[in-house]
Amino acid sequence: MFGETTELATFESVWERAEEIGSPHLPKEQGRILFEAGQNSNGIAVEIGSWLGRSTALIGCGVRNSGGRLYSIDHWNKIAGGIIESDLDIWERWNSMVEDWGLERFVVPLRGLSHEIAGGWDSKRKPIEFLFIDGFHGYLETSPLRFPELWKKAYGMTSWKIGRRKIPMEDYAPIFPRGVKLDYDAWANKVCVGGILIMHDINRPEHPGCTKVWKEEVIDSKYWTVLIDSDGFGMARRNY
Ligand SMILES: C[S@@+](CC[C@H](N)C(=O)[O-])C[C@H]1O[C@@H](n2cnc3c(N)ncnc32)[C@H](O)[C@@H]1O
């Protein structure tokens, strides 16, 4: 549909296709804001948390319109030296989406833990004009990673692959730090002055960690001017 076209994509044409990409929760009105933020960013955009790529497609088409570039960060189930084997291969699905949409030249995957990737990011060469945070939704955790039974069933998660070994899901739980606080601390200060921060799933009772970071770090901060503070979506512009 889009391929290597030089025509600018409209939000409506992008959404018609993007809503077919499975997503935990990204409704049309939020999709529009992501697309427009990508389109207005005119340079480098970064998203933390891509899953199958609904937000990637929306921001990616926005940055393609403006000639910018999106860096998509996700571990895509490759965590702490292991890979989760699953019927739903989210890494494969995300890559096929990018290829089908003709976004390869505009979207770059960075596979790994967001705070580790932040360590190698060169802010001078790559000042971020738009940052979208939608990764792990707890505030800050270091406990062993275990998935709810519902997820294991829904996505057909069967085992961990570590080197050549296969280990049943229930017998392995990697320990590593993760959380919205970690993502915010590692990435928000890389947003340039005048740049945009969007945080997903704030102000929702089921995600207190996202709301806590939004309230502690953004609301009433001299560094940010809040533009949207709604149910599920926070947007702010960096002042200095
Ligand atoms: C809520 S989903 C993202 C949804 C996506 N933005 C969309 O439009 O559908 C969260 C994603 O964050 C990823 N993730 C969670 N913790 C992470 C971390 N510490 N580093 C990198 N990715 C992480 C998960 O693999 C998952 O794909």
The ligand as a MOL file (V3000), in Angstrom:
LIG
                    3D

  0  0  0     0  0            999 V3000
M  V30 BEGIN CTAB
M  V30 COUNTS 27 29 0 0 0
M  V30 BEGIN ATOM
M  V30 1 C 2.8540 -2.3350 26.1200 0
M  V30 2 S 3.9260 -3.1760 25.0240 0 CHG=1
M  V30 3 C 4.1970 -1.9780 23.7550 0
M  V30 4 C 3.0060 -1.7700 22.8720 0
M  V30 5 C 3.2910 -1.0310 21.5900 0
M  V30 6 N 3.7900 0.3180 21.8300 0
M  V30 7 C 2.0810 -0.9960 20.6770 0
M  V30 8 O 1.8550 0.0210 20.0010 0
M  V30 9 O 1.3560 -1.9830 20.6180 0 CHG=-1
M  V30 10 C 5.4190 -3.1670 25.9260 0
M  V30 11 C 6.6400 -3.6710 25.1730 0
M  V30 12 O 7.7860 -3.2900 25.9310 0
M  V30 13 C 8.7650 -4.3000 25.8330 0
M  V30 14 N 9.6160 -4.1670 27.0220 0
M  V30 15 C 9.2620 -4.3600 28.3060 0
M  V30 16 N 10.2890 -4.0910 29.1250 0
M  V30 17 C 11.3170 -3.7020 28.3480 0
M  V30 18 C 12.6590 -3.2950 28.5950 0
M  V30 19 N 13.1360 -3.2250 29.8450 0
M  V30 20 N 13.4450 -2.9680 27.5520 0
M  V30 21 C 12.9780 -3.0580 26.2810 0
M  V30 22 N 11.7080 -3.4440 25.9870 0
M  V30 23 C 10.8930 -3.7520 26.9950 0
M  V30 24 C 7.9920 -5.6070 25.7340 0
M  V30 25 O 8.7460 -6.5820 25.0600 0
M  V30 26 C 6.7410 -5.1820 24.9690 0
M  V30 27 O 6.8690 -5.4660 23.6010 0
M  V30 END ATOM
M  V30 BEGIN BOND
M  V30 1 1 1 2
M  V30 2 1 2 3
M  V30 3 1 2 10
M  V30 4 1 3 4
M  V30 5 1 4 5
M  V30 6 1 5 6
M  V30 7 1 5 7
M  V30 8 2 7 8
M  V30 9 1 7 9
M  V30 10 1 10 11
M  V30 11 1 11 12
M  V30 12 1 11 26
M  V30 13 1 12 13
M  V30 14 1 13 14
M  V30 15 1 13 24
M  V30 16 1 14 15
M  V30 17 1 14 23
M  V30 18 2 15 16
M  V30 19 1 16 17
M  V30 20 1 17 18
M  V30 21 2 17 23
M  V30 22 1 18 19
M  V30 23 2 18 20
M  V30 24 1 20 21
M  V30 25 2 21 22
M  V30 26 1 22 23
M  V30 27 1 24 25
M  V30 28 1 24 26
M  V30 29 1 26 27
M  V30 END BOND
M  V30 END CTAB
M  END
